[in-house]
Structure formats: structure tokens, C-alpha cells
Amino acid sequence: QVQLVESGGGLVQPGESLRLTCTFSGSFFTTYRVGWYRQTPGIERELVADISGGGTISYGSPVKGRFRIDRDVNKKTVSLQMNNLEPEDTAVYYCNARYHASDFWGQGTQVTVSP
């Protein structure tokens, strides 16, 4: 069974940076598409960025050019470097791992961007 644990959320001011890390527990890490989604109250959960088992990266439109996703295969982690944060980035950020019908989520970590 896969477990995902997020870390690195917090409160920052606009323009600052944060780095989120998702630690994957389980087997066959590199077969999964692992990524980050975010959700604010009343809004559907949206893709922030993900990376496929083969290493292909996708970004959601609102974060292109500001966020960067990377993967450490040895540590089985997927990290999200968030730069130039905006108040609109305030959300709960969730780690997700998918492979065929298998779909796993972390518990989420709060990111708040406020002056």
C-alpha cells in the first residue's frame, strides 16, 4: 500500500518562496505519476504540477514559470519549489500518486500567502 506524507507548508508574505516535499512509502515509486494539487473552499481541486513515471512534467497554468517540481528517486520524494508566491496561491496542497486504477492522496498541507 502507498502512503504519502506532505511537509513544508506555512505562512509567507507575497513574493516569498516555500518548498513542499511529498515522501512516498511503498513499492514501485517510479511507476507512479506523482504530483501536487491544491484546493480552496468552494473551488474544485486543481492540478499544480506532476511528474510521470518516465519523468514527464506538467504544470497548471496559474503556476507556470513560478513553481518547479522535481523528484528524488533514491529518497522517493517529489518536491514543489514555489517562488514568487501570490495570495491567490493560498490553499491546501495535496500530494497525489496515480498508476492505472490506483489513486492515493496525502493528508494535505496548508499554504497561506498574506501580507
VOGU-3710 file (C-alpha; in Angstrom, 3 decimals, decimal comma):
1> qvqlvesggg> 0,000/0,000/0,000  1,169/3,542/-0,768  1,312/6,297/1,812  2,076/9,930/1,073  3,218/12,453/3,650  3,473/16,159/2,819  5,675/18,654/4,602  6,824/22,237/4,187  3,648/24,302/4,252  3,302/27,513/6,207
11> lvqpgeslrl> 2,601/31,236/6,211  4,621/33,525/3,956  4,351/37,016/2,518  3,713/37,748/-1,169  6,855/37,360/-3,239  8,433/34,835/-0,885  9,175/31,159/-1,513  8,271/27,808/0,007  9,300/24,260/-0,750  6,870/21,393/-0,251
21> tctfsgsfft> 8,009/17,785/-0,087  5,979/14,628/-0,551  7,501/11,449/0,844  6,293/8,241/-0,806  6,134/4,995/1,181  5,579/1,816/-0,770  6,880/-0,029/-3,784  7,364/0,823/-7,454  7,753/4,565/-6,902  8,905/5,236/-10,450
31> tyrvgwyrqt> 5,815/3,644/-11,976  3,542/6,270/-10,439  2,606/9,692/-11,717  3,189/11,807/-8,604  2,157/15,388/-8,255  0,661/18,249/-6,337  -2,901/19,511/-6,339  -4,398/22,362/-4,377  -7,828/23,229/-3,106  -9,524/26,272/-1,641
41> pgierelvad> -13,043/26,251/-0,130  -15,735/26,169/-2,786  -13,297/25,558/-5,631  -12,575/22,247/-7,307  -9,204/20,715/-6,597  -6,764/21,726/-9,351  -3,500/20,386/-10,665  -0,428/22,352/-9,647  2,255/20,120/-11,144  3,013/16,459/-11,639
51> isgggtisyg> 5,724/14,199/-12,928  5,139/10,898/-14,681  6,980/7,686/-14,023  9,068/8,403/-17,086  9,869/11,919/-15,874  7,496/13,998/-17,993  6,428/17,145/-16,138  3,169/19,081/-16,368  2,226/22,366/-14,730  -1,085/24,031/-14,131
61> spvkgrfrid> -1,428/27,347/-15,945  -1,528/29,585/-12,827  1,908/28,441/-11,640  3,913/28,142/-14,851  7,195/29,974/-14,569  6,936/30,334/-10,783  6,787/26,759/-9,476  9,110/23,855/-10,179  8,578/20,158/-9,448  11,394/17,694/-9,016
71> rdvnkktvsl> 11,825/14,090/-7,989  14,454/12,228/-5,995  14,200/8,569/-6,914  16,592/7,422/-4,200  14,713/9,207/-1,420  11,300/8,561/-3,043  10,304/12,173/-2,711  8,627/14,681/-5,006  9,178/18,320/-4,133  7,491/21,519/-5,240
81> qmnnlepedt> 9,558/24,675/-5,200  7,187/27,628/-5,097  8,663/31,020/-5,905  7,156/34,484/-6,083  4,098/33,347/-4,153  0,868/35,281/-4,523  -2,167/35,496/-2,215  -4,052/33,501/-4,869  -1,737/30,566/-4,139  -3,271/30,217/-0,690
91> avyycnaryh> -4,732/26,705/-0,475  -4,349/23,265/0,998  -1,788/21,434/-1,111  -2,167/17,701/-1,566  0,263/15,121/-2,849  -1,172/12,530/-5,231  0,181/9,295/-6,676  -1,601/7,507/-9,509  -0,990/4,360/-11,517  -3,828/2,897/-13,560
101> asdfwgqgtq> -6,733/2,421/-11,134  -4,609/3,086/-8,057  -5,032/6,603/-6,713  -3,541/7,775/-3,408  -3,650/11,110/-1,598  -1,753/12,664/1,264  -3,413/14,472/4,137  -2,614/17,932/2,777  -0,529/20,848/3,972  -1,717/24,441/4,312
111> vtvsp> -0,001/27,212/2,389  -1,047/30,748/3,252  0,274/33,789/1,412  -0,642/37,008/3,176  0,964/40,402/3,809
//
